[in-house]
Amino acid sequence: MSQPHTVRIWDLPTRLFHWCLAASVVGLVVTAKIGGNLMEWHLRLGHLVLALLVFRLVWGLVGGRWSRFTSFWVSPARVWRYLRGNAPVSDSAGHTPLGALSVFGLLAVLAAQVATGLISDDEIAFAGPLTRFVSSQWVGQATSYHKEIGQYLLLGLVALHVLAIAFYVGIKRQSLVMPMVHGDKRIAEPLAPSRDDALSRAMAALVLTASGALAWWVWTLGVVPGF
């Protein structure tokens, strides 16, 4: 058998994004469940997630090799190969086809949750910054989705994500967590690594700064002039 190769799969910006997003989602759930004065933090965390999602969208186009959407874009043929057990190593070096479906699903549901949160109003302790720009009907529908459908969709996908990690650790004897900590995976073939040097990290910092600026601008839209 050939010796396994250590390959940098997850660049530092992707790893930081992953853990910041995980912590933010936990914070969003906790603040939403407790409510009250913590809803102000719920709003802040929502804007943080908005910045992170914009960053990931851009980084999925220009980031490290295995962080780019093109490296784990899902097709029926790729999923079928993976399920049959004859997929090439490159199909599972980063996200597996099933993992990719989970990632895209989580990003889509999070985007919908953030978007509806921006125009939600519980008429008690929370109002999104964009509520004054849409009709009351849209506000009502967004609030209903955000508090009911979207919340449980997100929790369900997070639970599925955690179960998948446990399955890989317990059944397949593969850790999906540690590579997302240090960035490297040991794989059977010498595949091309993700770029993870000072220049790429500087570019990621610029992308994150621009994403944060966009989220901050959205925040300011909720400030009514004269108040």
C-alpha positions as CSV (number, residue, x, y, z in Angstrom):
1,M,0.0,0.0,0.0
2,S,1.2,3.5,-0.8
3,Q,2.2,5.9,2.0
4,P,-0.5,8.5,2.8
5,H,0.3,12.1,1.9
6,T,-0.2,15.1,4.1
7,V,-2.0,17.8,2.1
8,R,-3.2,21.2,3.2
9,I,-6.9,21.0,2.4
10,W,-8.4,23.8,4.5
11,D,-6.7,27.2,4.4
12,L,-6.7,29.4,7.5
13,P,-9.4,31.8,6.3
14,T,-11.8,28.8,5.7
15,R,-11.0,27.3,9.1
16,L,-11.6,30.6,10.9
17,F,-14.8,31.1,9.0
18,H,-16.0,27.7,10.0
19,W,-15.5,28.1,13.7
20,C,-16.7,31.7,13.8
21,L,-19.9,30.7,12.0
22,A,-20.4,27.7,14.4
23,A,-20.0,29.9,17.5
24,S,-22.3,32.6,16.0
25,V,-25.0,30.1,15.2
26,V,-24.9,28.8,18.8
27,G,-25.0,32.4,20.0
28,L,-28.0,33.2,17.8
29,V,-29.9,30.2,19.1
30,V,-29.2,31.0,22.8
31,T,-30.0,34.7,22.5
32,A,-33.3,33.9,20.6
33,K,-34.4,31.4,23.2
34,I,-33.6,33.6,26.2
35,G,-34.9,36.8,24.5
36,G,-35.3,40.0,26.4
37,N,-32.3,42.3,26.5
38,L,-30.2,39.6,24.7
39,M,-32.2,40.3,21.5
40,E,-29.8,43.2,20.9
41,W,-27.0,40.7,20.8
42,H,-29.1,38.5,18.6
43,L,-29.3,41.3,16.1
44,R,-25.5,41.9,16.3
45,L,-24.8,38.2,15.8
46,G,-27.1,38.2,12.8
47,H,-25.1,41.0,11.2
48,L,-21.9,39.0,12.0
49,V,-23.3,36.0,10.2
50,L,-24.3,38.2,7.3
51,A,-20.6,39.3,7.0
52,L,-19.4,35.7,7.3
53,L,-21.8,34.5,4.6
54,V,-20.7,37.3,2.2
55,F,-17.1,36.4,2.9
56,R,-17.7,32.7,2.2
57,L,-19.5,33.5,-1.0
58,V,-16.5,35.5,-2.3
59,W,-13.9,33.0,-0.8
60,G,-15.8,30.2,-2.5
61,L,-14.7,31.9,-5.8
62,V,-11.2,33.0,-5.0
63,G,-10.1,31.1,-2.0
64,G,-7.9,28.0,-1.6
65,R,-8.3,25.1,-4.0
66,W,-10.5,22.9,-1.8
67,S,-12.5,25.9,-0.4
68,R,-13.7,26.9,-3.9
69,F,-17.2,25.8,-4.8
70,T,-15.9,24.3,-8.0
71,S,-13.9,21.7,-6.0
72,F,-17.1,20.3,-4.4
73,W,-19.8,21.2,-6.8
74,V,-22.4,18.4,-6.7
75,S,-23.6,16.4,-9.7
76,P,-25.8,13.3,-9.7
77,A,-22.9,11.3,-11.3
78,R,-20.5,12.4,-8.5
79,V,-23.0,11.5,-5.8
80,W,-23.6,8.1,-7.4
81,R,-19.9,7.3,-7.6
82,Y,-19.5,8.2,-4.0
83,L,-22.5,6.1,-2.9
84,R,-21.1,3.1,-4.9
85,G,-17.8,3.5,-3.2
86,N,-15.7,4.0,-6.4
87,A,-15.2,7.7,-6.3
88,P,-11.7,9.1,-6.9
89,V,-9.8,10.4,-3.9
90,S,-10.3,14.0,-5.1
91,D,-14.0,13.6,-4.5
92,S,-13.5,13.3,-0.8
93,A,-10.3,15.2,-0.2
94,G,-12.3,18.3,0.8
95,H,-16.1,18.0,1.1
96,T,-17.5,14.7,0.0
97,P,-20.6,14.9,-2.3
98,L,-22.9,14.3,0.6
99,G,-21.0,16.8,2.7
100,A,-21.2,19.3,-0.1
101,L,-25.0,19.0,-0.2
102,S,-25.0,19.6,3.6
103,V,-22.8,22.7,3.2
104,F,-24.9,24.2,0.4
105,G,-28.0,23.5,2.4
106,L,-26.7,25.1,5.6
107,L,-25.5,28.2,3.7
108,A,-28.8,28.6,1.9
109,V,-30.9,28.2,5.1
110,L,-28.6,30.6,7.0
111,A,-28.9,33.1,4.2
112,A,-32.7,32.8,4.3
113,Q,-32.6,33.1,8.1
114,V,-30.5,36.3,8.0
115,A,-32.5,37.8,5.2
116,T,-35.8,37.3,7.0
117,G,-34.3,38.4,10.2
118,L,-33.4,41.8,8.7
119,I,-37.1,42.4,8.0
120,S,-38.6,40.7,11.0
121,D,-40.4,42.5,13.9
122,D,-41.8,40.7,16.9
123,E,-43.3,44.0,18.2
124,I,-41.8,43.4,21.6
125,A,-38.0,43.5,21.7
126,F,-36.8,43.0,18.2
127,A,-37.0,44.8,14.9
128,G,-34.8,44.2,11.9
129,P,-33.0,47.2,10.3
130,L,-34.8,46.8,7.0
131,T,-38.4,46.6,8.3
132,R,-39.2,50.2,7.4
133,F,-38.4,49.5,3.7
134,V,-41.0,46.8,3.2
135,S,-44.7,46.4,3.6
136,S,-46.3,45.1,6.9
137,Q,-47.4,42.0,5.0
138,W,-43.8,41.2,4.1
139,V,-42.7,41.9,7.6
140,G,-45.3,39.5,9.0
141,Q,-44.4,36.7,6.6
142,A,-40.7,37.1,7.2
143,T,-41.2,37.1,11.0
144,S,-43.3,34.0,10.8
145,Y,-40.7,32.2,8.7
146,H,-37.8,33.4,10.8
147,K,-39.3,32.3,14.1
148,E,-40.9,29.0,12.9
149,I,-39.9,27.3,9.7
150,G,-36.4,28.8,9.3
151,Q,-35.4,28.2,12.9
152,Y,-36.3,24.5,12.8
153,L,-34.8,24.0,9.3
154,L,-31.5,25.4,10.6
155,L,-31.6,23.3,13.8
156,G,-32.3,20.2,11.8
157,L,-29.5,20.8,9.4
158,V,-27.1,21.5,12.3
159,A,-28.1,18.3,14.0
160,L,-27.6,16.3,10.8
161,H,-24.2,17.9,10.4
162,V,-23.2,16.8,13.9
163,L,-24.6,13.3,13.4
164,A,-22.5,13.0,10.2
165,I,-19.4,14.0,12.0
166,A,-20.1,11.4,14.7
167,F,-20.8,8.7,12.0
168,Y,-17.4,9.4,10.4
169,V,-15.6,9.2,13.7
170,G,-17.4,6.2,15.1
171,I,-18.0,4.1,12.0
172,K,-15.5,5.1,9.3
173,R,-12.8,6.0,11.8
174,Q,-12.1,9.4,10.1
175,S,-11.9,12.7,11.9
176,L,-13.6,15.6,10.1
177,V,-12.9,18.0,13.0
178,M,-9.1,17.9,13.3
179,P,-8.4,18.8,9.6
180,M,-10.7,21.9,10.2
181,V,-8.4,22.8,13.1
182,H,-4.9,22.4,11.6
183,G,-5.9,22.4,8.0
184,D,-4.1,19.2,6.8
185,K,-5.5,15.8,5.8
186,R,-3.7,12.5,5.2
187,I,-4.9,11.1,1.9
188,A,-3.8,8.3,-0.4
189,E,-2.7,10.5,-3.3
190,P,-0.5,13.6,-3.6
191,L,-3.2,16.0,-4.6
192,A,-2.6,19.7,-5.1
193,P,-2.9,21.6,-1.8
194,S,-4.9,24.7,-1.1
195,R,-2.9,27.9,-1.2
196,D,-2.5,29.2,2.3
197,D,0.3,31.7,2.4
198,A,0.7,35.2,3.6
199,L,-0.6,36.7,0.4
200,S,-3.8,34.6,0.3
201,R,-4.4,35.4,4.0
202,A,-4.0,39.1,3.3
203,M,-6.5,38.8,0.5
204,A,-8.9,37.0,2.8
205,A,-8.5,39.9,5.3
206,L,-9.5,42.4,2.7
207,V,-12.5,40.3,1.6
208,L,-13.6,40.0,5.3
209,T,-13.1,43.8,5.8
210,A,-15.3,44.5,2.8
211,S,-17.9,42.0,4.0
212,G,-17.9,43.5,7.4
213,A,-18.4,47.0,5.9
214,L,-21.4,45.7,3.9
215,A,-22.9,44.2,7.1
216,W,-22.3,47.5,9.0
217,W,-24.0,49.5,6.2
218,V,-27.0,47.3,6.4
219,W,-27.0,47.9,10.2
220,T,-27.0,51.7,9.6
221,L,-30.1,51.4,7.4
222,G,-32.1,50.7,10.6
223,V,-31.0,53.9,12.2
224,V,-33.8,56.4,11.6
225,P,-32.5,60.0,11.0
226,G,-33.3,62.3,13.9
227,F,-33.3,59.5,16.6
